[in-house]
């Protein structure tokens, strides 16, 4: 029996995004939590995303600290498929 690790992610989302909904559902199914950050409410995060070369949502981030988001300093997992791969690797 394996012990599952619990993660707390930031998920940058936008309205009417089916992939955003899917990645949030996946995170919950894997027993982890997330804080959803609606991109349209945070222009500074949108700027950070552009500067970091990230142009699409969802953007799943594993923060170094859960009380602060730093796209350039935190571990960026990526989108839905990247998150699936992240969990698959953790389960090996």
TIRO-2110 file (N, C-alpha, C; in Angstrom, 1 decimal):
// TIRO-2110
0.8, -1.2, 0.0, N, 1, A
0.0, 0.0, 0.0, CA, 1, A
0.9, 1.2, 0.0, C, 1, A
0.6, 2.2, -0.9, N, 2, A
1.4, 3.4, -0.9, CA, 2, A
0.7, 4.5, -0.2, C, 2, A
1.5, 5.4, 0.4, N, 3, A
1.0, 6.6, 1.0, CA, 3, A
0.9, 7.7, 0.0, C, 3, A
-0.3, 8.3, -0.2, N, 4, A
-0.4, 9.4, -1.1, CA, 4, A
0.0, 10.6, -0.4, C, 4, A
0.7, 11.4, -1.2, N, 5, A
1.1, 12.7, -0.7, CA, 5, A
0.0, 13.7, -1.0, C, 5, A
-0.2, 14.6, 0.0, N, 6, A
-1.2, 15.6, -0.2, CA, 6, A
-0.6, 16.9, -0.6, C, 6, A
-1.1, 17.5, -1.7, N, 7, A
-0.6, 18.8, -2.2, CA, 7, A
-1.6, 19.9, -2.1, C, 7, A
-1.1, 21.1, -2.0, N, 8, A
-1.9, 22.3, -2.1, CA, 8, A
-1.5, 23.1, -3.3, C, 8, A
-2.3, 23.2, -4.3, N, 9, A
-1.9, 23.8, -5.6, CA, 9, A
-2.6, 25.2, -5.7, C, 9, A
-2.0, 26.0, -6.5, N, 10, A
-2.7, 27.2, -7.0, CA, 10, A
-3.1, 26.8, -8.4, C, 10, A
-4.4, 27.1, -8.8, N, 11, A
-4.8, 26.8, -10.2, CA, 11, A
-5.3, 28.1, -10.8, C, 11, A
-4.6, 28.6, -11.7, N, 12, A
-5.0, 29.9, -12.4, CA, 12, A
-6.1, 29.5, -13.5, C, 12, A
-7.2, 30.1, -13.4, N, 13, A
-8.3, 29.7, -14.2, CA, 13, A
-8.9, 30.9, -14.9, C, 13, A
-9.9, 30.7, -15.7, N, 14, A
-10.8, 31.7, -16.3, CA, 14, A
-12.2, 31.2, -16.5, C, 14, A
-13.1, 32.1, -16.6, N, 15, A
-14.5, 31.6, -16.8, CA, 15, A
-14.7, 30.8, -18.0, C, 15, A
-15.7, 29.9, -18.0, N, 16, A
-16.1, 29.1, -19.1, CA, 16, A
-14.9, 28.3, -19.7, C, 16, A
-14.1, 27.7, -18.8, N, 17, A
-12.9, 26.9, -19.2, CA, 17, A
-13.1, 25.5, -18.8, C, 17, A
-13.5, 24.6, -19.7, N, 18, A
-13.7, 23.2, -19.3, CA, 18, A
-12.5, 22.5, -18.9, C, 18, A
-11.3, 22.9, -19.4, N, 19, A
-10.1, 22.3, -18.9, CA, 19, A
-9.7, 22.7, -17.5, C, 19, A
-10.1, 23.9, -17.2, N, 20, A
-9.9, 24.4, -15.8, CA, 20, A
-10.8, 23.6, -14.8, C, 20, A
-12.0, 23.3, -15.2, N, 21, A
-12.9, 22.5, -14.4, CA, 21, A
-12.4, 21.1, -14.3, C, 21, A
-11.9, 20.5, -15.4, N, 22, A
-11.3, 19.2, -15.3, CA, 22, A
-10.1, 19.0, -14.4, C, 22, A
-9.2, 20.0, -14.5, N, 23, A
-8.0, 19.9, -13.7, CA, 23, A
-8.3, 20.1, -12.2, C, 23, A
-9.3, 20.9, -11.9, N, 24, A
-9.7, 21.0, -10.5, CA, 24, A
-10.4, 19.7, -10.0, C, 24, A
-11.1, 19.1, -10.8, N, 25, A
-11.8, 17.8, -10.5, CA, 25, A
-10.7, 16.7, -10.3, C, 25, A
-9.7, 16.7, -11.1, N, 26, A
-8.6, 15.8, -11.0, CA, 26, A
-7.8, 15.9, -9.7, C, 26, A
-7.5, 17.2, -9.4, N, 27, A
-6.8, 17.5, -8.1, CA, 27, A
-7.6, 16.9, -6.9, C, 27, A
-8.9, 17.2, -6.9, N, 28, A
-9.7, 16.7, -5.8, CA, 28, A
-9.8, 15.1, -5.8, C, 28, A
-9.9, 14.5, -7.0, N, 29, A
-9.9, 13.1, -7.1, CA, 29, A
-8.6, 12.4, -6.5, C, 29, A
-7.5, 13.2, -6.6, N, 30, A
-6.2, 12.7, -6.2, CA, 30, A
-6.0, 13.0, -4.7, C, 30, A
-7.0, 13.6, -4.0, N, 31, A
-6.9, 13.8, -2.6, CA, 31, A
-6.2, 15.0, -2.2, C, 31, A
-6.0, 15.9, -3.2, N, 32, A
-5.3, 17.2, -2.9, CA, 32, A
-6.2, 18.4, -2.9, C, 32, A
-5.7, 19.5, -2.6, N, 33, A
-6.5, 20.7, -2.5, CA, 33, A
-5.9, 21.8, -3.5, C, 33, A
-6.7, 22.8, -3.8, N, 34, A
-6.3, 23.9, -4.6, CA, 34, A
-6.9, 25.2, -4.2, C, 34, A
-6.3, 26.3, -4.6, N, 35, A
-6.9, 27.6, -4.5, CA, 35, A
-7.1, 28.0, -5.9, C, 35, A
-8.3, 28.3, -6.3, N, 36, A
-8.6, 28.8, -7.7, CA, 36, A
-8.3, 30.3, -7.8, C, 36, A
-7.6, 30.7, -8.8, N, 37, A
-7.3, 32.1, -9.0, CA, 37, A
-7.9, 32.5, -10.3, C, 37, A
-9.0, 33.2, -10.4, N, 38, A
-9.6, 33.6, -11.6, CA, 38, A
-8.7, 34.7, -12.3, C, 38, A
-8.2, 34.4, -13.4, N, 39, A
-7.3, 35.3, -14.1, CA, 39, A
-7.8, 36.7, -14.4, C, 39, A
-9.1, 36.7, -14.7, N, 40, A
-9.7, 38.0, -15.0, CA, 40, A
-9.8, 39.0, -13.8, C, 40, A
-9.6, 38.5, -12.6, N, 41, A
-9.6, 39.3, -11.4, CA, 41, A
-8.2, 39.8, -11.0, C, 41, A
-7.2, 39.2, -11.6, N, 42, A
-5.8, 39.5, -11.1, CA, 42, A
-4.9, 39.8, -12.3, C, 42, A
-4.9, 41.1, -12.8, N, 43, A
-4.1, 41.5, -13.9, CA, 43, A
-2.6, 41.3, -13.7, C, 43, A
-2.2, 41.4, -12.4, N, 44, A
-0.7, 41.2, -12.1, CA, 44, A
-0.3, 39.8, -12.4, C, 44, A
-1.2, 38.8, -12.1, N, 45, A
-0.9, 37.4, -12.4, CA, 45, A
-0.8, 37.2, -13.9, C, 45, A
-1.8, 37.8, -14.6, N, 46, A
-1.8, 37.7, -16.0, CA, 46, A
-0.4, 38.2, -16.6, C, 46, A
0.1, 39.3, -16.1, N, 47, A
1.3, 39.9, -16.5, CA, 47, A
2.5, 38.9, -16.2, C, 47, A
2.5, 38.4, -15.0, N, 48, A
3.5, 37.4, -14.6, CA, 48, A
3.5, 36.2, -15.6, C, 48, A
2.3, 35.7, -15.9, N, 49, A
2.2, 34.6, -16.8, CA, 49, A
2.8, 34.9, -18.2, C, 49, A
2.4, 36.1, -18.7, N, 50, A
3.0, 36.5, -20.0, CA, 50, A
4.5, 36.5, -20.0, C, 50, A
5.0, 37.2, -18.9, N, 51, A
6.5, 37.3, -18.8, CA, 51, A
7.2, 36.0, -18.6, C, 51, A
6.5, 35.0, -18.0, N, 52, A
7.0, 33.7, -17.9, CA, 52, A
6.8, 32.8, -19.1, C, 52, A
6.1, 33.3, -20.1, N, 53, A
5.9, 32.5, -21.3, CA, 53, A
4.7, 31.6, -21.2, C, 53, A
3.8, 31.8, -20.2, N, 54, A
2.6, 31.0, -20.1, CA, 54, A
1.5, 31.7, -20.6, C, 54, A
0.8, 31.1, -21.6, N, 55, A
-0.3, 31.8, -22.4, CA, 55, A
-1.6, 31.2, -22.2, C, 55, A
-1.7, 30.1, -21.6, N, 56, A
-3.0, 29.4, -21.5, CA, 56, A
-3.4, 29.0, -20.1, C, 56, A
-4.6, 28.8, -19.9, N, 57, A
-5.1, 28.3, -18.6, CA, 57, A
-5.8, 26.9, -18.9, C, 57, A
-5.9, 26.1, -17.9, N, 58, A
-5.4, 26.3, -16.5, CA, 58, A
-3.9, 26.2, -16.4, C, 58, A
-3.4, 26.9, -15.4, N, 59, A
-2.0, 26.8, -15.1, CA, 59, A
-1.9, 26.4, -13.6, C, 59, A
-1.4, 25.2, -13.4, N, 60, A
-1.4, 24.6, -12.1, CA, 60, A
0.0, 24.8, -11.6, C, 60, A
0.1, 25.3, -10.3, N, 61, A
1.3, 25.7, -9.7, CA, 61, A
1.4, 25.0, -8.3, C, 61, A
2.6, 24.5, -8.0, N, 62, A
2.9, 23.9, -6.7, CA, 62, A
3.7, 25.0, -6.0, C, 62, A
3.1, 25.7, -5.1, N, 63, A
3.9, 26.9, -4.5, CA, 63, A
4.9, 26.4, -3.5, C, 63, A
5.9, 27.2, -3.3, N, 64, A
6.9, 27.0, -2.2, CA, 64, A
6.3, 27.3, -0.9, C, 64, A
5.4, 28.3, -0.9, N, 65, A
4.7, 28.8, 0.3, CA, 65, A
3.2, 28.9, -0.1, C, 65, A
2.3, 28.4, 0.7, N, 66, A
0.9, 28.5, 0.3, CA, 66, A
0.3, 29.8, 0.4, C, 66, A
0.9, 30.8, 1.1, N, 67, A
0.3, 32.1, 1.3, CA, 67, A
0.8, 33.1, 0.3, C, 67, A
1.6, 32.7, -0.7, N, 68, A
2.1, 33.6, -1.7, CA, 68, A
2.3, 32.9, -3.1, C, 68, A
1.9, 33.5, -4.1, N, 69, A
2.1, 33.0, -5.5, CA, 69, A
3.3, 33.7, -6.2, C, 69, A
4.2, 32.9, -6.7, N, 70, A
5.3, 33.5, -7.4, CA, 70, A
5.6, 32.6, -8.6, C, 70, A
5.0, 33.0, -9.8, N, 71, A
5.0, 32.1, -11.0, CA, 71, A
6.5, 31.9, -11.4, C, 71, A
7.4, 32.8, -11.2, N, 72, A
8.8, 32.6, -11.5, CA, 72, A
9.6, 31.8, -10.5, C, 72, A
9.1, 31.7, -9.3, N, 73, A
9.9, 31.0, -8.3, CA, 73, A
9.3, 29.7, -7.8, C, 73, A
8.0, 29.5, -8.1, N, 74, A
7.3, 28.3, -7.7, CA, 74, A
7.4, 27.2, -8.8, C, 74, A
7.0, 26.0, -8.4, N, 75, A
7.1, 24.9, -9.4, CA, 75, A
5.8, 25.0, -10.2, C, 75, A
6.0, 25.3, -11.5, N, 76, A
4.8, 25.3, -12.4, CA, 76, A
4.6, 23.9, -13.0, C, 76, A
3.5, 23.3, -12.7, N, 77, A
3.2, 22.0, -13.2, CA, 77, A
2.8, 22.1, -14.7, C, 77, A
1.9, 23.0, -15.0, N, 78, A
1.4, 23.2, -16.4, CA, 78, A
-0.1, 23.1, -16.4, C, 78, A
-0.6, 22.5, -17.5, N, 79, A
-2.1, 22.4, -17.8, CA, 79, A
-2.6, 21.0, -17.3, C, 79, A
-3.7, 20.7, -17.9, N, 80, A
-4.4, 19.4, -17.5, CA, 80, A
-3.5, 18.2, -17.7, C, 80, A
-3.0, 18.0, -18.9, N, 81, A
-2.2, 16.8, -19.2, CA, 81, A
-0.9, 16.8, -18.4, C, 81, A
-0.3, 18.0, -18.1, N, 82, A
0.9, 18.0, -17.3, CA, 82, A
0.5, 17.6, -15.9, C, 82, A
-0.6, 17.9, -15.4, N, 83, A
-1.1, 17.6, -14.1, CA, 83, A
-1.3, 16.1, -14.0, C, 83, A
-1.9, 15.5, -15.0, N, 84, A
-2.1, 14.1, -15.0, CA, 84, A
-0.7, 13.4, -14.9, C, 84, A
0.2, 13.9, -15.7, N, 85, A
1.6, 13.3, -15.7, CA, 85, A
2.2, 13.5, -14.3, C, 85, A
2.0, 14.6, -13.7, N, 86, A
2.6, 14.9, -12.4, CA, 86, A
2.1, 13.8, -11.4, C, 86, A
0.8, 13.6, -11.3, N, 87, A
0.2, 12.6, -10.4, CA, 87, A
0.7, 11.2, -10.7, C, 87, A
0.8, 10.9, -12.0, N, 88, A
1.2, 9.5, -12.4, CA, 88, A
2.7, 9.3, -11.9, C, 88, A
3.5, 10.3, -12.0, N, 89, A
4.9, 10.2, -11.5, CA, 89, A
4.9, 10.0, -10.0, C, 89, A
4.1, 10.7, -9.3, N, 90, A
4.0, 10.7, -7.8, CA, 90, A
3.6, 9.3, -7.4, C, 90, A
2.8, 8.6, -8.2, N, 91, A
2.2, 7.3, -7.8, CA, 91, A
3.1, 6.2, -8.1, C, 91, A
4.2, 6.4, -8.8, N, 92, A
5.2, 5.3, -9.1, CA, 92, A
5.9, 4.9, -7.9, C, 92, A
END
